[in-house]
Amino acid sequence: MATATRELTPAEAHAHPAPESIVVRFAGDSGDGMQLTGGQFTLSTALAGNDLATFPDFPAEIRAPQGTTFGVSAFQINFGSTAIETAGDQPDVLVAMNPAALKTNVEALKVGGLIIADEGEFTARNLAKAGYADGANPLSDGSLAKWQLFKLNISQLTLDAVKPFGLGNKEALRCKNMWTLGLALWMFDRDRAPLIDWLKGKFAKAPELAEANIAALNAGHAFGETAEIGGDVARLQQHSVAPAPAEPGLYRTVTGAEAISLGLVAGSKLANVDMFFGGYPITPASAILHHLSRLKEYGVTTFQAEDEIAAVASAIGASYAGKLGVTSSSGPGIALKGEAIGLAIMTELPLIVVNSQRGGPSTGLPTKTEQSDLYQAVYGRNGDAPMPVIAARSPADAFDCAIEACRIATQFMTPVMLLTDGYIANAAEPWKVPDMAGYAPFPVTFRETAPAEGETFLPYARDAKGARPWVKPGTPGLLHRIGGIEKKVDTGNIDYAPANHQAMTDARKDKVDGIAAHIPPQEVTLGEAGSKLVVVGWGSTFGPIHQAVRRARAKGLDVSHVHLRHIWPMPANFGDLLRSYGKILVPEMNTGQLKTVLRDQYLVDARPLNKVSGQPFRIAEIEAAIEGALA
Amino acid sequence: MNDMTPFTSKPKDWETDQEVRWCPGCGDYAILKAVQRTMPELGVKPENTVFVSGIGCSSRFPYYMETYGFHTIHGRAPAVATGVKLANPELDVWIITGDGDALSIGGNHTMHLLRRNLDCQILLFNNEIYGLTKGQYSPTSRVGTRSPSTPFGSVDRPANPCAFALGSGARFVARGIDVHKNLPTVLKAAHAHKGASFVEIFQNCIVYNDEVFAPFTEKAQAGAKQLWLDNGKPMLFDGGTKGLTLDVNALTLKVVDVTDGDWQAAGVIVHDETNRGIAHMLVEMPFGAYPVALGTIYNSPAPTFESAVVEQNAKASEGKAADLQKLIGKGQTWMVDKEPRAE
């Protein structure tokens, strides 16, 4: 619990977040609709032209007991007039819908930051549920003195606002989030019209609910406009954040799950094959199955299998039959798929495996983010089982990564692992809708011609890239059998001979290693080759690393940022690039997995910076590590 | 689009150049021959046929069939086959599996394939033993089976494959015997049924479980212990001297004697292969007091999974243009006309 060490100075008390960017965190009970509030606020922010990044942070329980700290659901958004790459280290504004939300989130708030609390929920009962000492109420005991506290009875104000609609008390209180959103829209000078349209659409079948929610939204907005609150209490002020610089074009917000789904559809179109998606529900990967199941007109067949193994096995069966098989899961499900992925490696069929990583091991932290499945992706199968691995750095980047996965899988006849994480899957960011004409197609050529008289078809003969032919069952003259047993070079017949196994193991390895020649060379993301320090990252740590390196460079430090998309195989120039730097720092949300791979592949002195708290890195944490490394 | 003239082929056309590597005397040889003999009679083409198997002795089967074939991983053949069939419903899919593959490690997939009613044939070679791993007891082994892993005899009760299939919602359940002349008839019926056709084939493992089915497969016993079911025909066995009647009070089947062929007088019931209740009783008849029910036990077609998927995909796509550029630009969007700070 927060305990003020001293009273705020008037300057501190009236400090406001810098106009360049503002971080707002909405926190409430998991039944309070915070994710929805955050999502709609995100949309209005995007429509206002700000750049933004979000961080949804919600409990694993669907409906945890009301009012408890473990039932708190939060949504953080960082938006501004400049490029935004992280959801923000520390919120400037915390909206706390109940005592538990305040308790679990207030410590993250910037000193001098603004707390907006619904005092109507700070009852003795709710305070006790949140674990406050008997009789203690942070809203009145001065314990929040290092922040600005703005308390108001949102519950009562909402009830008053929706009274004309004759809703029951419970239903009326459900409009609280819209009241709060209305106030937030006023605070940041946002247009309410798109929200009103959205509410009308959402409650099209219950117009009285639409009207009540709109009334709550308007009331919250009006409250901000008209409330005159002065004296020694914190004051609400309106901020207008200028639009961020952006290239002209059409924009939308996109979550990682949406971007992956769209990227897979785009990739299958560029490959000119239909997609088959086999999935099994698992947090945080299910959203991909949900999105794709609505896209049937794009030649997508989705199949909710009986388990993770059937999900991947059906995708392999579909690939065998001539569709692009895709499966998706999170760490525990990927573990179950391991044997089947080995089958796809052995039978050399295209397959895409999306891993939306979460905290592990075992069930771990289903709704929290982590990058701890890199070993699993690169090494996690029996036998020598090489498999390309690609990692997305952000929701928007996931679109291109999914296309890249489709390209590699179909061009090289191999399964590909596409790594994202819970943060990327759920977070939203503005995305400049790409022009599909800018993507080079990579159409698949199925083998359709039977061999000439006297010649036999060789299902494991390889092209220059080391890929074997893809033949659809149903094609006359090309009958063949494949399977998980070691196969004879060229013919694919069962063969246990020592030299043959050596040759086939080498062929599988060479094929995957050879992909390095068909991927773009590694670029320096920020900075240049040869600086004193390079910060090497992969996946969703992109934002905090990039900002930290930018800040350090602004201070004159000789540091660069290199962010890997191709984890396996790595780009051909990557070793030389790494060796050009004095020191190598690898921040990861795991205990040092990429660091180990870098050491193994290049014999370089890569140093780890690790965090496994289920929360993304803060910029300041990486900045401090950069300064430490260069001290 | 399909050429409806039956395709002509000979059993030989369905053989590959691969050397068959089962133990000499294995029941699998007989099943392979029966399948290769049956395929020409079905009028189907090898290139439209896919054999999918899991792991086990029986699962080597696809290598010996001159068709498309996929030898997958242990227990997962039904899941792979589901992907094959959903990707191309025109393919004729056969699943070859064993008692361990289908009912132990792959029990879950077998259950769901049957409940979904994917159009395919599942041939379960039941030898009541793990052959490939050298003789451990299997989920269909009888209590007391001595094996390397159960030196004092197995203590767990066996699964009944056909009862499992019916319980999982199978719409076609049949039984055959590896060396019996009726096996092609059973296979043809399985193929004719549109939907998941489940066929349990009693298969003798000459090395690890020899003669485990001898009490009803031996020539001397066959008549008295085999009840070959024929739709619309009375349930007679033992040269027509015995039959099954329904004891309506106990709600069980009962063996009755038939004198002078007058099965009606004896109350012998007529096989109605669409009767699910009787099918349950037939597959659960305890051996000894009853014969073993063979042939098509249950056959009551229902809509298939892949046709439902195809239909829904088509319906959901109706009138919708697949414009990728539009799709990615969907939702609440905004235009940036010029660089906001470009002055």
HADDOCK unambig.tbl for C-alpha pairs under 7 A between the chains (distance, minus, plus):
assign (segid A and resid 47 and name CA) (segid B and resid 334 and name CA) 6.09 0.50 0.50
assign (segid A and resid 243 and name CA) (segid B and resid 340 and name CA) 6.77 0.50 0.50
assign (segid A and resid 245 and name CA) (segid B and resid 339 and name CA) 5.91 0.50 0.50
assign (segid A and resid 245 and name CA) (segid B and resid 340 and name CA) 5.52 0.50 0.50
assign (segid A and resid 245 and name CA) (segid B and resid 341 and name CA) 6.20 0.50 0.50
assign (segid A and resid 246 and name CA) (segid B and resid 339 and name CA) 5.71 0.50 0.50
assign (segid A and resid 247 and name CA) (segid B and resid 339 and name CA) 5.86 0.50 0.50
assign (segid A and resid 248 and name CA) (segid B and resid 336 and name CA) 4.62 0.50 0.50
assign (segid A and resid 248 and name CA) (segid B and resid 337 and name CA) 5.05 0.50 0.50
assign (segid A and resid 248 and name CA) (segid B and resid 338 and name CA) 5.11 0.50 0.50
assign (segid A and resid 248 and name CA) (segid B and resid 339 and name CA) 6.09 0.50 0.50
assign (segid A and resid 249 and name CA) (segid B and resid 335 and name CA) 5.63 0.50 0.50
assign (segid A and resid 249 and name CA) (segid B and resid 336 and name CA) 5.23 0.50 0.50
assign (segid A and resid 249 and name CA) (segid B and resid 337 and name CA) 6.46 0.50 0.50
assign (segid A and resid 250 and name CA) (segid B and resid 333 and name CA) 6.82 0.50 0.50
assign (segid A and resid 250 and name CA) (segid B and resid 334 and name CA) 5.88 0.50 0.50
assign (segid A and resid 250 and name CA) (segid B and resid 335 and name CA) 4.62 0.50 0.50
assign (segid A and resid 250 and name CA) (segid B and resid 336 and name CA) 6.45 0.50 0.50
assign (segid A and resid 251 and name CA) (segid B and resid 333 and name CA) 5.40 0.50 0.50
assign (segid A and resid 251 and name CA) (segid B and resid 334 and name CA) 5.23 0.50 0.50
assign (segid A and resid 251 and name CA) (segid B and resid 335 and name CA) 6.01 0.50 0.50
assign (segid A and resid 252 and name CA) (segid B and resid 329 and name CA) 6.98 0.50 0.50
assign (segid A and resid 252 and name CA) (segid B and resid 332 and name CA) 6.18 0.50 0.50
assign (segid A and resid 252 and name CA) (segid B and resid 333 and name CA) 4.38 0.50 0.50
assign (segid A and resid 252 and name CA) (segid B and resid 334 and name CA) 6.41 0.50 0.50
assign (segid A and resid 262 and name CA) (segid B and resid 328 and name CA) 6.54 0.50 0.50
assign (segid A and resid 266 and name CA) (segid B and resid 324 and name CA) 6.95 0.50 0.50
assign (segid A and resid 296 and name CA) (segid B and resid 313 and name CA) 5.67 0.50 0.50
assign (segid A and resid 296 and name CA) (segid B and resid 316 and name CA) 6.51 0.50 0.50
assign (segid A and resid 296 and name CA) (segid B and resid 317 and name CA) 5.84 0.50 0.50
assign (segid A and resid 297 and name CA) (segid B and resid 317 and name CA) 4.29 0.50 0.50
assign (segid A and resid 297 and name CA) (segid B and resid 320 and name CA) 6.48 0.50 0.50
assign (segid A and resid 297 and name CA) (segid B and resid 322 and name CA) 5.69 0.50 0.50
assign (segid A and resid 298 and name CA) (segid B and resid 322 and name CA) 5.38 0.50 0.50
assign (segid A and resid 306 and name CA) (segid B and resid 112 and name CA) 6.85 0.50 0.50
assign (segid A and resid 310 and name CA) (segid B and resid 76 and name CA) 6.92 0.50 0.50
assign (segid A and resid 310 and name CA) (segid B and resid 79 and name CA) 4.91 0.50 0.50
assign (segid A and resid 313 and name CA) (segid B and resid 76 and name CA) 6.78 0.50 0.50
assign (segid A and resid 313 and name CA) (segid B and resid 79 and name CA) 5.48 0.50 0.50
assign (segid A and resid 313 and name CA) (segid B and resid 80 and name CA) 4.81 0.50 0.50
assign (segid A and resid 314 and name CA) (segid B and resid 79 and name CA) 5.02 0.50 0.50
assign (segid A and resid 314 and name CA) (segid B and resid 80 and name CA) 4.45 0.50 0.50
assign (segid A and resid 314 and name CA) (segid B and resid 81 and name CA) 6.92 0.50 0.50
assign (segid A and resid 314 and name CA) (segid B and resid 82 and name CA) 5.79 0.50 0.50
assign (segid A and resid 314 and name CA) (segid B and resid 83 and name CA) 3.92 0.50 0.50
assign (segid A and resid 315 and name CA) (segid B and resid 83 and name CA) 5.78 0.50 0.50
assign (segid A and resid 316 and name CA) (segid B and resid 80 and name CA) 6.40 0.50 0.50
assign (segid A and resid 316 and name CA) (segid B and resid 83 and name CA) 6.97 0.50 0.50
assign (segid A and resid 317 and name CA) (segid B and resid 80 and name CA) 4.34 0.50 0.50
assign (segid A and resid 317 and name CA) (segid B and resid 81 and name CA) 6.02 0.50 0.50
assign (segid A and resid 317 and name CA) (segid B and resid 83 and name CA) 4.40 0.50 0.50
assign (segid A and resid 317 and name CA) (segid B and resid 84 and name CA) 4.56 0.50 0.50
assign (segid A and resid 318 and name CA) (segid B and resid 83 and name CA) 4.37 0.50 0.50
assign (segid A and resid 318 and name CA) (segid B and resid 84 and name CA) 4.70 0.50 0.50
assign (segid A and resid 318 and name CA) (segid B and resid 87 and name CA) 5.07 0.50 0.50
assign (segid A and resid 320 and name CA) (segid B and resid 84 and name CA) 6.83 0.50 0.50
assign (segid A and resid 321 and name CA) (segid B and resid 84 and name CA) 5.25 0.50 0.50
assign (segid A and resid 321 and name CA) (segid B and resid 87 and name CA) 6.02 0.50 0.50
assign (segid A and resid 321 and name CA) (segid B and resid 88 and name CA) 6.49 0.50 0.50
assign (segid A and resid 323 and name CA) (segid B and resid 87 and name CA) 6.24 0.50 0.50
assign (segid A and resid 433 and name CA) (segid B and resid 328 and name CA) 6.64 0.50 0.50
assign (segid A and resid 433 and name CA) (segid B and resid 329 and name CA) 5.84 0.50 0.50
assign (segid A and resid 436 and name CA) (segid B and resid 325 and name CA) 6.28 0.50 0.50
assign (segid A and resid 473 and name CA) (segid B and resid 47 and name CA) 6.41 0.50 0.50
assign (segid A and resid 473 and name CA) (segid B and resid 48 and name CA) 6.52 0.50 0.50
assign (segid A and resid 473 and name CA) (segid B and resid 68 and name CA) 6.01 0.50 0.50
assign (segid A and resid 474 and name CA) (segid B and resid 47 and name CA) 4.80 0.50 0.50
assign (segid A and resid 474 and name CA) (segid B and resid 48 and name CA) 4.49 0.50 0.50
assign (segid A and resid 474 and name CA) (segid B and resid 91 and name CA) 6.90 0.50 0.50
assign (segid A and resid 475 and name CA) (segid B and resid 47 and name CA) 5.93 0.50 0.50
assign (segid A and resid 476 and name CA) (segid B and resid 47 and name CA) 5.31 0.50 0.50
assign (segid A and resid 479 and name CA) (segid B and resid 47 and name CA) 6.25 0.50 0.50
assign (segid A and resid 479 and name CA) (segid B and resid 66 and name CA) 6.85 0.50 0.50
assign (segid A and resid 479 and name CA) (segid B and resid 67 and name CA) 5.55 0.50 0.50
assign (segid A and resid 479 and name CA) (segid B and resid 68 and name CA) 5.14 0.50 0.50
assign (segid A and resid 480 and name CA) (segid B and resid 67 and name CA) 6.74 0.50 0.50
assign (segid A and resid 480 and name CA) (segid B and resid 68 and name CA) 5.27 0.50 0.50
assign (segid A and resid 480 and name CA) (segid B and resid 69 and name CA) 6.45 0.50 0.50
assign (segid A and resid 481 and name CA) (segid B and resid 62 and name CA) 6.93 0.50 0.50
assign (segid A and resid 481 and name CA) (segid B and resid 63 and name CA) 6.08 0.50 0.50
assign (segid A and resid 481 and name CA) (segid B and resid 68 and name CA) 5.72 0.50 0.50
assign (segid A and resid 481 and name CA) (segid B and resid 69 and name CA) 4.36 0.50 0.50
assign (segid A and resid 481 and name CA) (segid B and resid 70 and name CA) 5.73 0.50 0.50
assign (segid A and resid 482 and name CA) (segid B and resid 69 and name CA) 6.30 0.50 0.50
assign (segid A and resid 482 and name CA) (segid B and resid 70 and name CA) 5.09 0.50 0.50
assign (segid A and resid 482 and name CA) (segid B and resid 71 and name CA) 6.19 0.50 0.50
assign (segid A and resid 483 and name CA) (segid B and resid 70 and name CA) 5.45 0.50 0.50
assign (segid A and resid 483 and name CA) (segid B and resid 71 and name CA) 4.24 0.50 0.50
assign (segid A and resid 483 and name CA) (segid B and resid 72 and name CA) 5.45 0.50 0.50
assign (segid A and resid 484 and name CA) (segid B and resid 71 and name CA) 6.54 0.50 0.50
assign (segid A and resid 484 and name CA) (segid B and resid 72 and name CA) 5.94 0.50 0.50
assign (segid A and resid 484 and name CA) (segid B and resid 73 and name CA) 6.78 0.50 0.50
